[in-house]
Amino acid sequence: MTGLTHLDGGGAARMVDISAKPATRREAVAEGVIHIGPDALAAIRSATVKKGDVLATARIAGIMAAKRTADLIPLCHPLPIDAVSLDLAIEDGLIRATATVATTHGTGVEMEALTAVTTALLTVYDMAKALDRAMRIDGIRLLKKSGGRSGDYVAG
């Protein structure tokens, strides 16, 4: 098995050795959306959801998740996170979550950004499910990343 960094020569899973990689500034931005019906979206916008402030709770949940990614994704390295921001924007029929995560380390933070977005959107679902069980999470993806040996990436 060649070319797959998380497999050893015999095909067994392993954590990649990053000890020889230089600590450089690395940043990743990810996004995703949750489609929501008009009544539930109006309740979220007006902060009248019985469980509390959906957007504030989702933001905190996403930030916390970024910091705990290595606990959730088996082969991710625990990273010293320098910064996490999570923006939630109400748009027509949906809420868009965008997470930006940065570190100065020997590996990137793409998984942390994706985990932040996913957890924030799951939190929106959990808090608003009594109002709309048909919500749909969609479009979770890496928008861009910078730093590291593989260089910069911008989604097309």
Beta strands, then each sheet from edge to edge (+ up, - down):
strand 1: 24-35
strand 2: 81-91
strand 3: 94-105
strand 4: 136-146
strand 5: 153-154
sheet 1: 2+ 3- 1+ 4- 5+
end
